[in-house]
């Protein structure tokens, strides 16, 4: 079930605040398959801090990422076809951008 841009921003902001509120320590991106993106592409592991939310469209997902990259997170805020999920994770020594 998709969420609005405001709901996704609030969810991610709250999550970052609970798990280390420095935006530069986080990566925010979009994906069609966020689990695969997190684990296979970024090297995310069980126990790492991260979440994902489904937006209404890939454009809305890209706008959420743009919002967070302007705040200082790492990420790619380009619109990717069918990538209507926004994911965020706290970067660690073993994760890859």
N, CA, C and O atoms as a GROMACS GRO file, in nm:
protein
  388
    1UNK      N    1   0.084  -0.118   0.000
    1UNK     CA    2   0.000   0.000   0.000
    1UNK      C    3   0.088   0.124   0.000
    1UNK      O    4   0.177   0.138   0.085
    2UNK      N    5   0.065   0.212  -0.094
    2UNK     CA    6   0.151   0.330  -0.106
    2UNK      C    7   0.116   0.436  -0.002
    2UNK      O    8   0.005   0.441   0.051
    3UNK      N    9   0.215   0.519   0.025
    3UNK     CA   10   0.200   0.629   0.120
    3UNK      C   11   0.226   0.760   0.046
    3UNK      O   12   0.287   0.761  -0.061
    4UNK      N   13   0.180   0.868   0.104
    4UNK     CA   14   0.204   1.000   0.046
    4UNK      C   15   0.350   1.040   0.068
    4UNK      O   16   0.420   0.983   0.152
    5UNK      N   17   0.395   1.139  -0.008
    5UNK     CA   18   0.532   1.188   0.010
    5UNK      C   19   0.554   1.236   0.153
    5UNK      O   20   0.658   1.208   0.212
    6UNK      N   21   0.457   1.307   0.208
    6UNK     CA   22   0.471   1.359   0.346
    6UNK      C   23   0.482   1.244   0.446
    6UNK      O   24   0.563   1.251   0.539
    7UNK      N   25   0.402   1.139   0.428
    7UNK     CA   26   0.409   1.025   0.519
    7UNK      C   27   0.544   0.956   0.510
    7UNK      O   28   0.602   0.918   0.612
    8UNK      N   29   0.595   0.940   0.390
    8UNK     CA   30   0.725   0.875   0.372
    8UNK      C   31   0.835   0.961   0.433
    8UNK      O   32   0.922   0.910   0.504
    9UNK      N   33   0.833   1.091   0.405
    9UNK     CA   34   0.934   1.181   0.466
    9UNK      C   35   0.930   1.171   0.618
    9UNK      O   36   1.034   1.160   0.683
   10UNK      N   37   0.809   1.175   0.675
   10UNK     CA   38   0.797   1.167   0.821
   10UNK      C   39   0.849   1.034   0.874
   10UNK      O   40   0.919   1.031   0.976
   11UNK      N   41   0.814   0.924   0.807
   11UNK     CA   42   0.863   0.792   0.850
   11UNK      C   43   1.015   0.787   0.850
   11UNK      O   44   1.076   0.739   0.946
   12UNK      N   45   1.076   0.836   0.744
   12UNK     CA   46   1.222   0.831   0.733
   12UNK      C   47   1.287   0.927   0.832
   12UNK      O   48   1.386   0.891   0.897
   13UNK      N   49   1.233   1.048   0.846
   13UNK     CA   50   1.288   1.142   0.944
   13UNK      C   51   1.282   1.085   1.085
   13UNK      O   52   1.379   1.096   1.160
   14UNK      N   53   1.169   1.025   1.122
   14UNK     CA   54   1.156   0.965   1.255
   14UNK      C   55   1.255   0.850   1.272
   14UNK      O   56   1.316   0.836   1.379
   15UNK      N   57   1.272   0.768   1.170
   15UNK     CA   58   1.363   0.655   1.176
   15UNK      C   59   1.507   0.703   1.192
   15UNK      O   60   1.582   0.648   1.273
   16UNK      N   61   1.546   0.803   1.117
   16UNK     CA   62   1.681   0.859   1.128
   16UNK      C   63   1.702   0.917   1.268
   16UNK      O   64   1.808   0.898   1.327
   17UNK      N   65   1.604   0.988   1.319
   17UNK     CA   66   1.617   1.046   1.453
   17UNK      C   67   1.634   0.939   1.560
   17UNK      O   68   1.710   0.958   1.655
   18UNK      N   69   1.565   0.826   1.545
   18UNK     CA   70   1.574   0.718   1.643
   18UNK      C   71   1.706   0.641   1.634
   18UNK      O   72   1.751   0.584   1.734
   19UNK      N   73   1.767   0.639   1.515
   19UNK     CA   74   1.885   0.553   1.494
   19UNK      C   75   2.011   0.631   1.458
   19UNK      O   76   2.104   0.575   1.399
   20UNK      N   77   2.017   0.756   1.491
   20UNK     CA   78   2.135   0.838   1.463
   20UNK      C   79   2.100   0.946   1.365
   20UNK      O   80   2.098   0.923   1.244
   21UNK      N   81   2.072   1.063   1.416
   21UNK     CA   82   2.012   1.169   1.337
   21UNK      C   83   2.102   1.249   1.245
   21UNK      O   84   2.060   1.356   1.200
   22UNK      N   85   2.222   1.205   1.215
   22UNK     CA   86   2.310   1.279   1.123
   22UNK      C   87   2.283   1.234   0.981
   22UNK      O   88   2.314   1.120   0.945
   23UNK      N   89   2.226   1.322   0.901
   23UNK     CA   90   2.186   1.285   0.765
   23UNK      C   91   2.302   1.233   0.681
   23UNK      O   92   2.283   1.144   0.598
   24UNK      N   93   2.422   1.286   0.701
   24UNK     CA   94   2.536   1.245   0.619
   24UNK      C   95   2.574   1.098   0.640
   24UNK      O   96   2.649   1.042   0.560
   25UNK      N   97   2.522   1.035   0.745
   25UNK     CA   98   2.550   0.895   0.772
   25UNK      C   99   2.450   0.801   0.705
   25UNK      O  100   2.458   0.680   0.723
   26UNK      N  101   2.358   0.856   0.627
   26UNK     CA  102   2.249   0.777   0.569
   26UNK      C  103   2.252   0.781   0.417
   26UNK      O  104   2.305   0.874   0.356
   27UNK      N  105   2.195   0.677   0.358
   27UNK     CA  106   2.176   0.669   0.212
   27UNK      C  107   2.026   0.654   0.189
   27UNK      O  108   1.960   0.573   0.254
   28UNK      N  109   1.972   0.732   0.095
   28UNK     CA  110   1.831   0.723   0.059
   28UNK      C  111   1.823   0.707  -0.092
   28UNK      O  112   1.887   0.781  -0.167
   29UNK      N  113   1.745   0.609  -0.137
   29UNK     CA  114   1.734   0.585  -0.280
   29UNK      C  115   1.598   0.530  -0.318
   29UNK      O  116   1.510   0.515  -0.233
   30UNK      N  117   1.581   0.501  -0.446
   30UNK     CA  118   1.458   0.443  -0.496
   30UNK      C  119   1.487   0.307  -0.557
   30UNK      O  120   1.599   0.279  -0.600
   31UNK      N  121   1.385   0.223  -0.560
   31UNK     CA  122   1.401   0.090  -0.617
   31UNK      C  123   1.265   0.031  -0.651
   31UNK      O  124   1.164   0.065  -0.589
   32UNK      N  125   1.263  -0.057  -0.749
   32UNK     CA  126   1.143  -0.134  -0.778
   32UNK      C  127   1.134  -0.252  -0.680
   32UNK      O  128   1.024  -0.294  -0.643
   33UNK      N  129   1.250  -0.304  -0.638
   33UNK     CA  130   1.259  -0.415  -0.544
   33UNK      C  131   1.355  -0.373  -0.432
   33UNK      O  132   1.475  -0.399  -0.440
   34UNK      N  133   1.303  -0.308  -0.328
   34UNK     CA  134   1.392  -0.252  -0.226
   34UNK      C  135   1.472  -0.355  -0.148
   34UNK      O  136   1.585  -0.327  -0.109
   35UNK      N  137   1.417  -0.473  -0.124
   35UNK     CA  138   1.493  -0.576  -0.050
   35UNK      C  139   1.616  -0.617  -0.129
   35UNK      O  140   1.725  -0.626  -0.073
   36UNK      N  141   1.598  -0.642  -0.256
   36UNK     CA  142   1.711  -0.679  -0.341
   36UNK      C  143   1.813  -0.566  -0.348
   36UNK      O  144   1.933  -0.589  -0.340
   37UNK      N  145   1.764  -0.446  -0.363
   37UNK     CA  146   1.853  -0.329  -0.370
   37UNK      C  147   1.936  -0.316  -0.243
   37UNK      O  148   2.057  -0.295  -0.248
   38UNK      N  149   1.870  -0.329  -0.129
   38UNK     CA  150   1.942  -0.316  -0.003
   38UNK      C  151   2.044  -0.428   0.017
   38UNK      O  152   2.161  -0.400   0.045
   39UNK      N  153   2.002  -0.552   0.002
   39UNK     CA  154   2.089  -0.664   0.035
   39UNK      C  155   2.191  -0.696  -0.074
   39UNK      O  156   2.308  -0.720  -0.044
   40UNK      N  157   2.149  -0.697  -0.200
   40UNK     CA  158   2.240  -0.736  -0.307
   40UNK      C  159   2.327  -0.621  -0.356
   40UNK      O  160   2.446  -0.640  -0.380
   41UNK      N  161   2.270  -0.505  -0.371
   41UNK     CA  162   2.346  -0.391  -0.426
   41UNK      C  163   2.429  -0.321  -0.318
   41UNK      O  164   2.546  -0.290  -0.340
   42UNK      N  165   2.367  -0.296  -0.203
   42UNK     CA  166   2.434  -0.216  -0.100
   42UNK      C  167   2.504  -0.298   0.007
   42UNK      O  168   2.577  -0.242   0.089
   43UNK      N  169   2.485  -0.428   0.010
   43UNK     CA  170   2.552  -0.511   0.110
   43UNK      C  171   2.490  -0.500   0.248
   43UNK      O  172   2.556  -0.528   0.348
   44UNK      N  173   2.365  -0.460   0.254
   44UNK     CA  174   2.290  -0.450   0.379
   44UNK      C  175   2.288  -0.587   0.446
   44UNK      O  176   2.275  -0.689   0.377
   45UNK      N  177   2.299  -0.591   0.578
   45UNK     CA  178   2.298  -0.717   0.652
   45UNK      C  179   2.193  -0.712   0.761
   45UNK      O  180   2.152  -0.604   0.805
   46UNK      N  181   2.149  -0.829   0.804
   46UNK     CA  182   2.056  -0.838   0.917
   46UNK      C  183   2.118  -0.763   1.034
   46UNK      O  184   2.237  -0.781   1.064
   47UNK      N  185   2.041  -0.682   1.100
   47UNK     CA  186   2.090  -0.602   1.212
   47UNK      C  187   2.124  -0.459   1.173
   47UNK      O  188   2.134  -0.373   1.260
   48UNK      N  189   2.144  -0.433   1.043
   48UNK     CA  190   2.166  -0.295   0.997
   48UNK      C  191   2.036  -0.216   1.013
   48UNK      O  192   1.928  -0.274   1.021
   49UNK      N  193   2.048  -0.086   1.016
   49UNK     CA  194   1.932   0.001   1.032
   49UNK      C  195   1.884   0.049   0.896
   49UNK      O  196   1.959   0.116   0.824
   50UNK      N  197   1.760   0.016   0.860
   50UNK     CA  198   1.706   0.059   0.733
   50UNK      C  199   1.557   0.034   0.725
   50UNK      O  200   1.501  -0.041   0.805
   51UNK      N  201   1.493   0.098   0.628
   51UNK     CA  202   1.350   0.079   0.603
   51UNK      C  203   1.318   0.114   0.460
   51UNK      O  204   1.400   0.174   0.390
   52UNK      N  205   1.199   0.078   0.416
   52UNK     CA  206   1.152   0.118   0.285
   52UNK      C  207   1.002   0.140   0.288
   52UNK      O  208   0.930   0.080   0.369
   53UNK      N  209   0.956   0.228   0.199
   53UNK     CA  210   0.815   0.262   0.188
   53UNK      C  211   0.778   0.275   0.041
   53UNK      O  212   0.860   0.318  -0.040
   54UNK      N  213   0.656   0.237   0.007
   54UNK     CA  214   0.609   0.248  -0.131
   54UNK      C  215   0.541   0.383  -0.152
   54UNK      O  216   0.451   0.420  -0.077
   55UNK      N  217   0.586   0.454  -0.254
   55UNK     CA  218   0.528   0.583  -0.292
   55UNK      C  219   0.420   0.560  -0.398
   55UNK      O  220   0.404   0.448  -0.447
   56UNK      N  221   0.348   0.663  -0.432
   56UNK     CA  222   0.242   0.652  -0.532
   56UNK      C  223   0.294   0.636  -0.673
   56UNK      O  224   0.221   0.588  -0.760
   57UNK      N  225   0.419   0.677  -0.699
   57UNK     CA  226   0.478   0.667  -0.832
   57UNK      C  227   0.629   0.681  -0.819
   57UNK      O  228   0.681   0.719  -0.715
   58UNK      N  229   0.698   0.649  -0.928
   58UNK     CA  230   0.844   0.667  -0.927
   58UNK      C  231   0.881   0.815  -0.919
   58UNK      O  232   0.986   0.848  -0.865
   59UNK      N  233   0.797   0.903  -0.969
   59UNK     CA  234   0.825   1.047  -0.960
   59UNK      C  235   0.816   1.092  -0.815
   59UNK      O  236   0.904   1.165  -0.768
   60UNK      N  237   0.713   1.050  -0.743
   60UNK     CA  238   0.702   1.085  -0.602
   60UNK      C  239   0.818   1.027  -0.522
   60UNK      O  240   0.872   1.094  -0.433
   61UNK      N  241   0.858   0.904  -0.553
   61UNK     CA  242   0.971   0.843  -0.483
   61UNK      C  243   1.097   0.926  -0.506
   61UNK      O  244   1.172   0.953  -0.412
   62UNK      N  245   1.121   0.967  -0.631
   62UNK     CA  246   1.237   1.050  -0.662
   62UNK      C  247   1.235   1.183  -0.590
   62UNK      O  248   1.339   1.233  -0.548
   63UNK      N  249   1.117   1.241  -0.575
   63UNK     CA  250   1.105   1.368  -0.504
   63UNK      C  251   1.137   1.353  -0.356
   63UNK      O  252   1.196   1.443  -0.295
   64UNK      N  253   1.100   1.240  -0.297
   64UNK     CA  254   1.135   1.214  -0.157
   64UNK      C  255   1.287   1.203  -0.142
   64UNK      O  256   1.345   1.260  -0.050
   65UNK      N  257   1.349   1.130  -0.233
   65UNK     CA  258   1.495   1.116  -0.227
   65UNK      C  259   1.562   1.252  -0.244
   65UNK      O  260   1.656   1.284  -0.173
   66UNK      N  261   1.513   1.330  -0.337
   66UNK     CA  262   1.569   1.465  -0.358
   66UNK      C  263   1.561   1.547  -0.229
   66UNK      O  264   1.656   1.618  -0.196
   67UNK      N  265   1.450   1.538  -0.158
   67UNK     CA  266   1.432   1.608  -0.032
   67UNK      C  267   1.544   1.570   0.066
   67UNK      O  268   1.604   1.657   0.130
   68UNK      N  269   1.571   1.440   0.078
   68UNK     CA  270   1.672   1.396   0.174
   68UNK      C  271   1.815   1.424   0.129
   68UNK      O  272   1.900   1.454   0.212
   69UNK      N  273   1.842   1.416   0.000
   69UNK     CA  274   1.978   1.448  -0.045
   69UNK      C  275   2.007   1.597  -0.024
   69UNK      O  276   2.121   1.634   0.001
   70UNK      N  277   1.905   1.680  -0.034
   70UNK     CA  278   1.925   1.823  -0.006
   70UNK      C  279   1.953   1.847   0.142
   70UNK      O  280   2.014   1.948   0.178
   71UNK      N  281   1.907   1.756   0.228
   71UNK     CA  282   1.936   1.765   0.371
   71UNK      C  283   2.073   1.709   0.407
   71UNK      O  284   2.122   1.729   0.518
   72UNK      N  285   2.136   1.638   0.312
   72UNK     CA  286   2.271   1.589   0.335
   72UNK      C  287   2.290   1.439   0.327
   72UNK      O  288   2.403   1.392   0.345
   73UNK      N  289   2.184   1.362   0.300
   73UNK     CA  290   2.205   1.218   0.287
   73UNK      C  291   2.276   1.188   0.156
   73UNK      O  292   2.276   1.269   0.064
   74UNK      N  293   2.334   1.072   0.149
   74UNK     CA  294   2.386   1.021   0.023
   74UNK      C  295   2.267   0.962  -0.052
   74UNK      O  296   2.167   0.925   0.010
   75UNK      N  297   2.277   0.953  -0.182
   75UNK     CA  298   2.170   0.892  -0.258
   75UNK      C  299   2.167   0.941  -0.401
   75UNK      O  300   2.239   1.033  -0.439
   76UNK      N  301   2.083   0.877  -0.478
   76UNK     CA  302   2.067   0.912  -0.619
   76UNK      C  303   1.923   0.954  -0.638
   76UNK      O  304   1.832   0.871  -0.627
   77UNK      N  305   1.901   1.081  -0.667
   77UNK     CA  306   1.765   1.130  -0.675
   77UNK      C  307   1.712   1.137  -0.818
   77UNK      O  308   1.620   1.214  -0.846
   78UNK      N  309   1.768   1.059  -0.908
   78UNK     CA  310   1.713   1.052  -1.043
   78UNK      C  311   1.591   0.961  -1.041
   78UNK      O  312   1.583   0.868  -0.961
   79UNK      N  313   1.497   0.987  -1.130
   79UNK     CA  314   1.377   0.905  -1.139
   79UNK      C  315   1.410   0.780  -1.220
   79UNK      O  316   1.458   0.789  -1.333
   80UNK      N  317   1.384   0.664  -1.162
   80UNK     CA  318   1.411   0.536  -1.227
   80UNK      C  319   1.277   0.470  -1.257
   80UNK      O  320   1.192   0.458  -1.169
   81UNK      N  321   1.259   0.427  -1.379
   81UNK     CA  322   1.133   0.367  -1.421
   81UNK      C  323   1.091   0.252  -1.329
   81UNK      O  324   1.170   0.163  -1.298
   82UNK      N  325   0.966   0.255  -1.286
   82UNK     CA  326   0.904   0.154  -1.199
   82UNK      C  327   0.964   0.146  -1.059
   82UNK      O  328   0.932   0.054  -0.984
   83UNK      N  329   1.051   0.239  -1.023
   83UNK     CA  330   1.112   0.239  -0.890
   83UNK      C  331   1.026   0.325  -0.797
   83UNK      O  332   1.060   0.440  -0.768
   84UNK      N  333   0.915   0.267  -0.751
   84UNK     CA  334   0.822   0.345  -0.669
   84UNK      C  335   0.841   0.324  -0.519
   84UNK      O  336   0.759   0.368  -0.440
   85UNK      N  337   0.948   0.257  -0.480
   85UNK     CA  338   0.981   0.243  -0.339
   85UNK      C  339   1.095   0.338  -0.303
   85UNK      O  340   1.186   0.361  -0.383
   86UNK      N  341   1.087   0.393  -0.183
   86UNK     CA  342   1.196   0.473  -0.127
   86UNK      C  343   1.256   0.390  -0.014
   86UNK      O  344   1.182   0.337   0.069
   87UNK      N  345   1.386   0.379  -0.012
   87UNK     CA  346   1.451   0.306   0.097
   87UNK      C  347   1.558   0.396   0.159
   87UNK      O  348   1.611   0.486   0.094
   88UNK      N  349   1.586   0.369   0.284
   88UNK     CA  350   1.690   0.443   0.356
   88UNK      C  351   1.764   0.346   0.446
   88UNK      O  352   1.705   0.256   0.505
   89UNK      N  353   1.894   0.365   0.454
   89UNK     CA  354   1.972   0.283   0.547
   89UNK      C  355   2.087   0.364   0.603
   89UNK      O  356   2.139   0.455   0.538
   90UNK      N  357   2.126   0.328   0.724
   90UNK     CA  358   2.240   0.391   0.788
   90UNK      C  359   2.366   0.325   0.732
   90UNK      O  360   2.381   0.203   0.738
   91UNK      N  361   2.454   0.405   0.677
   91UNK     CA  362   2.575   0.352   0.614
   91UNK      C  363   2.666   0.291   0.720
   91UNK      O  364   2.676   0.340   0.833
   92UNK      N  365   2.732   0.183   0.681
   92UNK     CA  366   2.826   0.113   0.768
   92UNK      C  367   2.951   0.080   0.688
   92UNK      O  368   2.952   0.099   0.566
   93UNK      N  369   3.053   0.033   0.752
   93UNK     CA  370   3.177  -0.001   0.683
   93UNK      C  371   3.161  -0.105   0.574
   93UNK      O  372   3.238  -0.105   0.478
   94UNK      N  373   3.063  -0.192   0.586
   94UNK     CA  374   3.044  -0.299   0.488
   94UNK      C  375   2.942  -0.263   0.379
   94UNK      O  376   2.927  -0.338   0.283
   95UNK      N  377   2.872  -0.153   0.393
   95UNK     CA  378   2.772  -0.117   0.291
   95UNK      C  379   2.837  -0.039   0.178
   95UNK      O  380   2.940   0.026   0.194
   96UNK      N  381   2.773  -0.048   0.060
   96UNK     CA  382   2.824   0.019  -0.059
   96UNK      C  383   2.721   0.120  -0.108
   96UNK      O  384   2.601   0.092  -0.108
   97UNK      N  385   2.767   0.237  -0.150
   97UNK     CA  386   2.670   0.337  -0.202
   97UNK      C  387   2.609   0.296  -0.335
   97UNK      O  388   2.527   0.369  -0.390
   0.00000   0.00000   0.00000
